């Protein structure tokens, strides 16, 4: 067929071919198709737009025919290339340009439909084809705003006008992704990432998010994690790109995670969070050093505010991922994040020097922020599962840090775990409310699991609340968090014993402000008094003991008249109304432990425990803390042990603690530790460096010794020695040995433990 100036004959010829094609259902269609595709190819090679469109329409009709016997020798490479080229048409006239682009998209759609389900045909999922098809569709999606600005409103547009290259490209992309099998997802997504890189489309991030929303909604749900993994890999590949680019990728990750079905992040859940935390750590390094590579002077200028923006995006994405996970995986993720927080303990080295301190502090803040994001909205009925010892110990260690921001994050994380009924907003402000029924608190009976949790961990929690409350760097949010913490423990985890301990704890906090051994500022002391007043007012109404409520009410009234600066309404405001000195307070403004013990003891509470002042337990953390000397720790340890011992009445009076005693205790403990450490080092070194024969001989000798001792035991138990009085005769006249009872036997020391 020759293409002449008059296109009429061409149109008639193609119409005839189309009719023949549609009418042909025999197996010989393959012979006919070869000639048909050659004619379509000639039309597509034409420079005239109407002939290109004519050829495309014929190809689309052919693509919709389902063939009984597919042909393996057909090639669609030309059609993929030509249709992709038409998708990028830059014709001067807008109307013609739109028609050519739409024809190109329809042609690509036809190629996909014709080849995607046919194993004998050319594999359309090969990178050589995907690298042309996907960018062509994205190119038309990319110009959506430009097209929308010129088009009339949807209400005025006709059905024909509503069809646009953007809408057609989106439909074609959805169809393509919907047909993608497990092994083809990677080839379909990679061109999307490359296109967004090449056209700098991560930074505005609007188009990138739109693309991946289309992808996530179009692919089969079980393949979602493959997209997530590719995005994570792309984030790693762009580790040294601008912060805005990395932030765009992370934002897309966040949106994709929300769309993904629950649990679809895949089996490598911790790898997802490991990648995000690694990027967070890199960003902190970039921010501190000002360069992507410390060894080479970077030509890129790192902007601190952009790195901060990226860090916030990572934290938000961490929360988005976590929200899609089941409870057990979420717990693992929180433990994983907590294990990455650098803490000044014996088991976790931290960076030294000024730069190291800055890096540690930023890392601690960012990781705790991430942990707070993950824990927000976390619902777990069993607190033992939600807060295992390995997690809680590390988290509470962070509560002893000198940095005020870190302590506040720890309190917020603990609160998010404890608050399982959404009561936290009701305690956002500290006040002495007259009737707590207006708060409409949701209170459930303390479950058996919660009771077990408090028996195991309550003293840890009380101790850290006590130590946190006496920090000089505390500000209003710290006291609000402490109040929320106390209130939520009382509502969520409290039985009678816990209520008693919490009252003792708050009275000890009042004593901190009263005695003021730590030389706290006036604001901190007033805040502690006000915190105690607000909490005791709340717990008195929760316990509903009239005499207890009356005592609390009397003290509050006295404070209102004599010292309003000890109430939360005067302290926890924008401009606190304080006094200059707290040295001349009358006794009536204090909550008295003896009075509370008396009134609660009369209602069945443990009065002996109530009358015992609270003193925190001591742990290894005290010896690591910069705020307490070792001498104070040891003297307190002796005092606590002597007071808490069940045999304290029988003990001799405690030895007087002097400087020499403390010095001796320190030197002795250090010497013992050194000896033990040296002994262990020698054993390890022996097993690492000694010849195998020597190790085998040593172990064999010990095994022989043990075996000989065991033989002696078996000899004693199986054939006991005869009785000194000789033999006795049984009822049947047979002599029997009088054996020694097992509990009277003397066993070798080696076998007794």
C-alpha angles and dihedrals in degrees: 000000000000120000106227135180091267107070094189094087091048092053092048092048093050091047089054091048090049091052092049090048094050092047096047114094101153126109091253090073088102090066091050095045094061091062091042093054091049089056091047089050091053090052092050091051090056118108091222113096095213091057091048090052090046091053092047092052091052091049091050090053089051092047091057093058114099108220122210095208113036119209120233096194098064118108124205097180092108093050093049091051095045096045090048089052090051089052087062095048114154099189114164095236113072095213094051091043090053092049093050093048092049090050090052091052092048089049092052089048088053093050091051093049092048097049110024098083098034116092093191094054126083110289105253090193093067112118091243089064100034091051088062103035101047098047090047091056093044090050090060093043089052093062095055095113092050092052094044092054092060099039123090121250115285091248093057098040121096122230091259092051092049091066109091137164089253095056093042092049091050092050091049092048091050091050092049094050093043089059094048115116124210095272094048101054094087094054090048096049100041094069089052091056092046091049092052090049096048094048096041092239098147095076100062083036092189094102093041091053090048091051094051093045087058090047096048094047094045104047123077109275094238089062095056094100091059090062090047091051092050091051090050091050090049090051090054090048089054095048091126097040122109116291091244091058093048090046090053092053091048092049089052089050089053093052092045092051092053091052094045115096118254112285094009094120083093136230095307095068096146090050089062092055092040090058092048093048091047090054089048091054092047091051091053089052091049091050093050098041098035091222138085090221120033093200096054129049103247121224090207118087112224113215114209095213091052091052089049089051090052091049091052089049090053091050091050091048091050088058092046092053093046092052090063094054129092117249098261093052091046090056090052091050092052091050089048093052092046091052089060094056109105108232130179096244137123091258102046123054119211131203115272130222132038094295089047091052092052091048091048093049094049091045092049092049095046094046093047089049088053090048090051090052091051094046095048109107092006108151120195123155093201111066092191088063094042095048110030117184094253090057099038094049093056093042093051090047087062088054089068094057116119092230109100094208092055092051091051092051091051091052092049091049092051091048092052089055096046097044102081098152102049096254096134097093089057089064098044090112125044114232143146097240115190096217119026092191088086088067090064092214119197105228126179128185113266108263125225091252090053091050090052090048093052092046088055103039109016095099090052091052094046091048094053093044088052095048093043092051093059096054113122093213093062117123133186097287089056093055091045090052091048091050091049090048093052093044095048093048087052092052103036107030108019129123124162094281093049092050090053092049093048091052090050089049094052091047088053089052088052088053090054089060093041099050095030099197089162093056093236120187118259092256093056092048093048090047091054091049090048092046090053092048093051094047097045089048088054097044093046090058092045092052091045094209104151097209091049091049090048094053092049091047092051093052091048091051091049091051090049090057103033107024116011089166087076092064126085092236089068100034106041098055133102092264107029115216102221139165126239096234137023096189099102104048117147116240092243092072092064128083105240119222093206092054094047090047090051098049096042093042088059089057096054101272120134101270094182091058091043092054092052111092115237116249118176122245117253123233140168088277090073091059089052095045118103091210098068129051121229090241092059090047094053095045090050090047091055091047094049094046093049092048098045097043115112088217097053093120092057096045124099116249112286115265114256110258113230135170091259091052091052092046091050092047092052095046093045094049092048092049093050091049091049092051092049092047092050092048091052092047091054092049092050092046091050093054091045099048109020119100116264092243092057093049091047092050092049093049091043092054092052091047091051091051091050091047092052091051091049090050089055091052093049090049091054096046098043100040108022118193117267120268115264089235091059124240129332125215120237124223090267093054096254117133114240131190115244100233125206114246114253093240090059096051120110111231125195113263091242092067098045121086 
